[in-house]
C-alpha cells in the first residue's frame, strides 16, 4: 500500500468516525517535499479536541516502513511557534491534510506564521 493511500484512509476514518474529536492532521517529512521513495515513512501529528481523540495516535511498521501518528495539543503547538522547543519545522514545513473547521485552519496558519518569525 502506498503512503498516500494510508494517509487518505486515515483521513477518511477521521471524517467518518472522529470528526468531533480531531481539529486537524498535519503530515511532515519526505511526503511534504515530494521525495517519497521505497523506504519512506509516514509521519503525521494531529490536534485532538477530546479524550477520545487523544487515543487515536498509533505507531506501527509494515514491510520495514514506519507509520507514526501522534497527538499534540494546541497549547504545545503555541509553545513550539514561540520557539520554546526546537521543532518549529513541524509547523513551518508541515502540510495540512485535514481540518475540522475554518477556525482550526486559521489557528494553525497563525501559529505557522509565528514560528517563521
BASENU-550698 format. One line per 4 residues: their letters; for each residue x, y, z negated of N, C-alpha, C, CB. Coordinates in pm, whole numbers, plus 50000, padded with zeros to 5 digits. Glycine has a CB too. Example, Ala and Ser with C-alpha at 12.3 -4.5 7.8 and 13.67 -1.06 7.14 Angstrom:
REM residues 2
AS) 51319,49431,49220,51230,49550,49220,51320,49670,49220,51131,49553,49095 ~ 51285,49775,49292,51367,49894,49286,51290,50003,49213,51408,49940,49428
This chain:
REM residues 117
XXXX) 50085,49881,50000,50000,50000,50000,50089,50124,50000,49903,50000,49876 ~ 50056,50221,50080,50135,50343,50090,50105,50436,49972,50106,50415,50222 ~ 50203,50522,49942,50187,50617,49830,50063,50702,49847,50310,50706,49819 ~ 50040,50752,49967,49924,50839,49990,49794,50765,49959,49923,50889,50134
XXXX) 49787,50638,49992,49666,50560,49964,49645,50544,49814,49674,50423,50031 ~ 49752,50522,49742,49741,50509,49597,49696,50641,49535,49875,50463,49535 ~ 49757,50751,49579,49718,50883,49528,49571,50911,49560,49807,50993,49587 ~ 49530,50882,49683,49390,50906,49722,49294,50820,49642,49372,50880,49871
XXXX) 49332,50695,49615,49247,50606,49535,49231,50661,49393,49307,50464,49530 ~ 49340,50710,49339,49333,50766,49205,49243,50889,49202,49474,50802,49157 ~ 49258,50978,49299,49176,51099,49304,49029,51062,49320,49220,51191,49420 ~ 48999,50964,49401,48861,50920,49419,48804,50867,49287,48851,50812,49528
XXXX) 48884,50796,49212,48841,50746,49081,48808,50862,48987,48950,50655,49018 ~ 48888,50966,48990,48860,51083,48907,48730,51148,48951,48976,51185,48915 ~ 48712,51167,49080,48590,51232,49130,48463,51155,49092,48597,51246,49282 ~ 48473,51024,49090,48353,50944,49064,48333,50908,48918,48359,50819,49144
XXXX) 48441,50889,48843,48425,50839,48706,48481,50930,48597,48491,50707,48696 ~ 48562,51030,48635,48627,51114,48534,48616,51263,48562,48772,51077,48523 ~ 48519,51303,48643,48512,51444,48682,48490,51538,48564,48402,51464,48783 ~ 48431,51490,48458,48411,51573,48339,48530,51566,48243,48284,51529,48266
XXXX) 48628,51485,48277,48739,51457,48185,48874,51510,48230,48749,51312,48165 ~ 48885,51553,48356,49014,51595,48411,49000,51729,48480,49069,51488,48509 ~ 49088,51824,48446,49087,51957,48508,49158,51959,48643,49151,52058,48416 ~ 49275,51896,48649,49347,51892,48776,49452,51784,48775,49411,52026,48805
XXXX) 49497,51748,48896,49603,51649,48915,49708,51710,49006,49546,51515,48975 ~ 49834,51694,48968,49946,51751,49044,50046,51639,49074,50015,51868,48965 ~ 50095,51636,49196,50197,51539,49236,50330,51612,49252,50157,51466,49369 ~ 50439,51540,49228,50572,51600,49236,50666,51509,49314,50629,51628,49095
XXXX) 50787,51555,49334,50893,51473,49391,50888,51461,49542,50887,51340,49333 ~ 50935,51346,49591,50951,51325,49735,50819,51340,49810,51009,51187,49762 ~ 50710,51308,49746,50578,51322,49808,50553,51468,49848,50467,51273,49711 ~ 50589,51560,49762,50566,51703,49786,50653,51754,49901,50595,51784,49659
XXXX) 50777,51708,49905,50872,51758,50005,50870,51677,50134,51011,51757,49947 ~ 50773,51586,50146,50758,51503,50266,50888,51428,50296,50717,51589,50387 ~ 50947,51375,50189,51071,51298,50201,51049,51156,50151,51186,51366,50122 ~ 50934,51101,50185,50897,50968,50138,50976,50863,50217,50744,50944,50153
XXXX) 51028,50764,50144,51099,50653,50206,51051,50523,50141,51254,50670,50191 ~ 51109,50412,50180,51063,50281,50134,51062,50264,49982,51148,50175,50193 ~ 51149,50333,49912,51159,50318,49767,51110,50442,49691,51302,50288,49728 ~ 51038,50528,49758,50985,50647,49690,50886,50606,49583,50917,50743,49791
XXXX) 50894,50676,49470,50796,50652,49364,50686,50758,49375,50864,50656,49224 ~ 50589,50748,49288,50479,50844,49287,50468,50901,49146,50345,50778,49333 ~ 50499,51029,49132,50496,51097,49003,50385,51200,49004,50632,51162,48970 ~ 50289,51184,48913,50178,51278,48903,50151,51308,48757,50051,51220,48971
XXXX) 50104,51430,48732,50052,51460,48600,49912,51517,48615,50144,51559,48523 ~ 49837,51511,48507,49702,51565,48508,49677,51639,48379,49598,51452,48528 ~ 49582,51732,48386,49542,51807,48268,49406,51753,48224,49535,51963,48297 ~ 49403,51684,48111,49277,51628,48063,49191,51734,47994,49304,51513,47968
XXXX) 49061,51714,48003,48965,51801,47934,48915,51736,47806,48846,51834,48026 ~ 48919,51604,47801,48859,51530,47690,48956,51421,47641,48725,51467,47733 ~ 48922,51362,47527,49000,51248,47477,48995,51133,47577,48947,51202,47339 ~ 48880,51114,47638,48867,51009,47740,48965,51036,47855,48722,51003,47794
XXXX) 48978,51161,47893,49071,51198,47999,49215,51166,47962,49058,51344,48031 ~ 49253,51192,47836,49390,51162,47793,49425,51015,47813,49408,51201,47647 ~ 49328,50929,47800,49352,50785,47809,49373,50737,47952,49237,50710,47747 ~ 49359,50826,48047,49369,50789,48188,49512,50766,48235,49306,50895,48272
XXXX) 49610,50812,48161,49750,50800,48202,49795,50656,48217,49839,50870,48103 ~ 49891,50634,48306,49944,50500,48327,50084,50506,48387,49851,50418,48416 ~ 50155,50396,48374,50284,50374,48440,50286,50227,48480,50406,50411,48346 ~ 50321,50201,48606,50334,50063,48649,50432,50056,48766,50197,50004,48689
XXXX) 50474,49933,48797,50569,49910,48906,50510,49804,48998,50709,49865,48851 ~ 50512,49832,49128,50471,49736,49230,50585,49726,49331,50335,49779,49300 ~ 50633,49605,49354,50742,49584,49451,50860,49679,49425,50691,49603,49594 ~ 50897,49693,49299,51011,49776,49257,50990,49926,49279,51134,49732,49330
XXXX) 50867,49968,49298,50836,50110,49315,50753,50155,49195,50759,50136,49449 ~ 50799,50264,49131,50732,50314,49011,50617,50408,49042,50831,50383,48923 ~ 50514,50399,48959,50398,50486,48968,50373,50541,48828,50272,50411,49023 ~ 50380,50673,48816,50362,50738,48686,50253,50844,48695,50494,50801,48638
XXXX) 50163,50839,48601,50060,50942,48587,50049,50971,48438,49922,50896,48648 ~ 50079,51094,48401,50077,51124,48258,49997,51251,48231,50220,51139,48205 ~ 49936,51256,48112,49860,51375,48074,49951,51485,48021,49755,51340,47970 ~ 49914,51608,48049,49985,51723,47994,49881,51832,47968,50098,51774,48092
XXXX) 49886,51891,47853,49784,51989,47814,49808,52125,47879,49780,52005,47662 ~ 49702,52204,47886,49716,52342,47934,49815,52417,47847,49578,52414,47935 ~ 49811,52393,47717,49900,52464,47624,50047,52433,47654,49866,52426,47479 ~ 50076,52308,47682,50215,52273,47715,50254,52335,47848,50233,52120,47719
XXXX) 50164,52334,47946,50194,52398,48075,50222,52547,48057,50078,52377,48173 ~ 50149,52611,47966,50174,52753,47939,50315,52772,47883,50069,52809,47839 ~ 50357,52685,47792,50492,52692,47739,50597,52670,47848,50511,52591,47628 ~ 50572,52576,47935,50664,52549,48046,50672,52671,48137,50619,52425,48126
XXXX) 50558,52732,48165,50554,52851,48251,50635,52965,48192,50410,52896,48274 ~ 50644,52969,48059,50720,53074,47990,50861,53025,47954,50646,53119,47864 ~ 50906,52921,48022,51043,52870,48012,51080,52818,47874,51139,52978,48051 ~ 50982,52766,47800,51011,52705,47671,51066,52563,47689,50884,52701,47585
XXXX) 51047,52507,47807,51105,52378,47844,51170,52396,47981,50997,52263,47845 ~ 51271,52317,48007,51346,52333,48132,51290,52244,48243,51494,52302,48110 ~ 51160,52241,48255,51097,52159,48359,50997,52241,48439,51028,52036,48296 ~ 51031,52366,48463,50939,52454,48536,50909,52403,48676,50996,52594,48545
XXXX) 50993,52318,48731,50969,52267,48867,50838,52189,48877,51084,52179,48912 ~ 50788,52135,48765,50660,52065,48775,50548,52163,48809,50628,51990,48644 ~ 50568,52289,48773,50473,52394,48810,50506,52455,48945,50469,52503,48703 ~ 50632,52491,48964,50670,52566,49084,50671,52480,49210,50807,52627,49065
XXXX) 50703,52351,49196,50711,52264,49313,50595,52167,49326,50838,52187,49309 ~ 50517,52149,49221,50408,52053,49224,50299,52091,49324,50348,52039,49087 ~ 50236,51989,49378,50127,52009,49475,49997,51959,49411,50156,51933,49609 ~ 49897,52045,49410,49768,52008,49352,49695,51912,49445,49682,52135,49325
XXXX) 49657,51797,49390,49579,51700,49465,49431,51709,49434,49629,51560,49437 ~ 49400,51761,49315,49261,51766,49270,49246,51877,49169,49214,51630,49210 ~ 49136,51951,49177,49099,52044,49070,48948,52036,49052,49144,52190,49103 ~ 48906,52044,48927,48765,52029,48895,48684,52154,48926,48748,51993,48749
XXXX) 48742,52270,48897,48670,52396,48918,48765,52500,48978,48609,52448,48785 ~ 48710,52602,49042,48796,52711,49090,48874,52777,48977,48711,52816,49162 ~ 48816,52780,48858,48885,52838,48742,49009,52757,48706,48789,52846,48621 ~ 48999,52624,48715,49115,52539,48688,49225,52567,48789,49076,52390,48691
XXXX) 49188,52579,48914,49285,52608,49019,49352,52743,48994,49218,52608,49157 ~ 49273,52844,48962,49328,52977,48937,49421,52977,48815,49214,53078,48917 ~ 49382,52906,48712,49466,52899,48592,49601,52836,48624,49394,52818,48481 ~ 49600,52729,48702,49726,52666,48740,49811,52760,48826,49699,52535,48816
XXXX) 49748,52827,48920,49822,52919,49007,49887,53032,48926,49728,52978,49115 ~ 49815,53081,48825,49872,53185,48739,49994,53134,48663,49766,53237,48640 ~ 49985,53010,48614,50099,52951,48544,50216,52929,48640,50059,52817,48478 ~ 50185,52887,48760,50289,52868,48862,50361,52999,48891,50227,52811,48992
XXXX) 50283,53107,48904,50342,53239,48927,50430,53282,48811,50233,53343,48951 ~ 50384,53259,48688,50464,53294,48569,50594,53215,48565,50383,53268,48441 ~ 50586,53087,48600,50706,53002,48597,50809,53046,48701,50668,52857,48621 ~ 50762,53108,48808,50852,53152,48916,50924,53281,48882,50774,53170,49044
X) 50880,53351,48779,50941,53481,48743,51072,53463,48671,50845,53562,48657
